[in-house]
């Protein structure tokens, strides 16, 4: 085989490999290119921003203000370092907490003893605005996991 035929054969082989790579990338489903899950693995499943009764700042009233988070998977998820925050910048950071598969945890505003199903922010003032606010859940890398708004659309627009 001549040198020019060898070069041509190598070029042809390289072109075939490049074409094959392009076809395989184009054949990937759109969901494979998108790294976000279609549904969050942990979601804000309920919010009680307005504690029942008078807002008297008692610990009992503060603890009737809560946000529930539900693990939608069958596997436990380590929430260590995850944050739950409001529009005003109040932030609760989970510390050494593991949410079991298909389980729910209620994050109360007031003071209390953390259990498997209830954790407490240990605050002496309300966090969630009764009329409008947004609860935002972020993972330990600061990435948005889920959010829930009431009284307005995200961004404060009516």
C-alpha positions in Angstrom: 0.0 0.0 0.0 1.4 3.4 -0.9 1.9 6.2 1.6 -0.9 8.3 0.1 -3.3 5.3 0.3 -2.4 4.7 3.9 -3.1 8.3 4.8 -6.4 8.2 2.9 -7.4 5.0 4.8 -6.5 6.6 8.2 -8.5 9.7 7.3 -11.5 7.6 6.2 -11.3 5.6 9.5 -11.1 8.8 11.6 -14.1 10.3 9.7 -16.1 7.1 10.3 -15.3 7.2 14.1 -16.2 10.9 14.3 -19.5 10.3 12.5 -20.3 7.4 14.8 -19.6 9.5 17.9 -22.0 12.2 16.6 -24.7 9.7 15.9 -24.4 8.2 19.4 -24.6 11.7 21.1 -27.6 12.7 19.0 -29.3 9.4 19.9 -29.2 10.1 23.6 -32.6 10.9 25.1 -33.1 14.5 26.2 -33.4 13.4 29.8 -29.9 11.9 29.8 -28.4 15.3 29.0 -30.5 17.0 31.8 -28.9 16.3 35.1 -31.8 17.5 37.2 -34.3 14.8 38.3 -37.8 15.2 36.9 -39.1 15.3 40.4 -37.1 16.3 43.6 -36.0 13.4 45.8 -37.0 15.5 48.8 -39.9 17.8 48.4 -41.7 20.4 50.4 -44.9 18.5 51.0 -46.8 20.9 53.3 -46.5 24.3 55.0 -48.4 25.7 57.9 -47.2 29.3 57.9 -50.0 30.7 60.0 -50.1 28.8 63.3 -53.6 28.3 64.6 -54.9 30.6 67.3 -53.3 33.9 68.4 -49.8 34.8 67.4 -48.6 35.3 70.9 -45.0 34.1 70.3 -45.3 31.3 72.9 -43.3 28.3 72.1 -46.5 26.3 71.6 -47.6 28.8 69.0 -44.2 28.9 67.3 -44.1 25.1 67.0 -47.5 25.1 65.2 -45.7 27.0 62.4 -43.9 24.4 60.4 -42.7 23.1 57.0 -42.9 19.4 56.1 -40.3 17.7 53.9 -40.9 14.3 52.3 -38.4 11.9 50.9 -40.0 10.5 47.7 -37.5 7.7 47.2 -37.2 4.3 48.9 -33.7 5.1 50.2 -32.6 7.3 53.1 -31.1 10.7 52.2 -28.5 12.4 54.3 -29.7 16.0 54.8 -26.6 17.1 56.7 -25.8 20.7 55.6 -29.1 21.1 53.7 -30.9 24.4 54.3 -34.5 25.6 54.5 -35.0 29.3 54.2 -37.6 32.0 53.7 -37.7 35.2 51.6 -36.3 37.3 54.4 -33.1 35.1 54.7 -34.0 33.2 57.8 -32.2 29.9 57.4 -32.3 26.5 59.2 -29.4 24.1 58.5 -29.9 20.4 59.1 -27.2 19.0 61.3 -26.6 15.2 61.3 -30.0 14.3 60.1 -31.0 11.4 57.8 -34.5 11.3 56.3 -35.6 7.7 55.9 -37.1 6.5 52.6 -40.7 7.5 52.0 -40.6 9.4 55.3 -41.6 12.9 56.3 -40.0 15.3 58.7 -41.7 18.4 60.1 -39.5 21.4 60.7 -41.0 23.5 63.5 -40.0 27.1 64.2 -39.8 27.0 68.0 -37.7 25.2 70.6 -38.0 21.5 71.1 -36.2 18.1 71.1 -35.3 16.8 67.6 -36.8 13.3 66.8 -36.9 11.2 63.6 -40.2 12.9 62.6 -39.8 16.4 64.0 -36.9 18.9 64.1 -36.9 22.4 65.7 -35.3 25.6 64.6 -35.0 26.8 68.2 -36.2 30.3 67.4 -38.2 32.6 69.7 -39.9 34.5 66.8 -42.0 33.5 63.8 -40.2 32.8 60.5 -42.9 32.3 57.9 -45.1 35.2 56.9 -48.8 34.4 57.1 -49.8 36.4 54.0 -47.0 35.5 51.6 -43.6 33.9 51.6 -41.5 31.2 50.0 -39.9 28.2 51.6 -36.7 27.2 49.8 -34.9 23.9 50.3 -31.3 23.6 49.1 -28.9 20.7 49.3 -25.4 20.8 50.9 -24.0 22.2 47.7 -26.4 25.1 47.7 -28.4 23.7 44.7 -32.2 24.3 44.7 -34.0 21.1 45.6 -37.6 22.4 45.9 -39.5 25.5 46.9 -43.1 26.4 47.9 -44.7 29.8 47.7 -48.0 31.2 49.1 -49.7 34.5 48.7 -47.7 35.4 45.5 -45.7 33.9 42.7 -42.0 33.6 43.2 -40.2 36.9 43.0 -42.9 38.9 44.8 -45.2 39.5 41.8 -48.9 39.4 42.4 
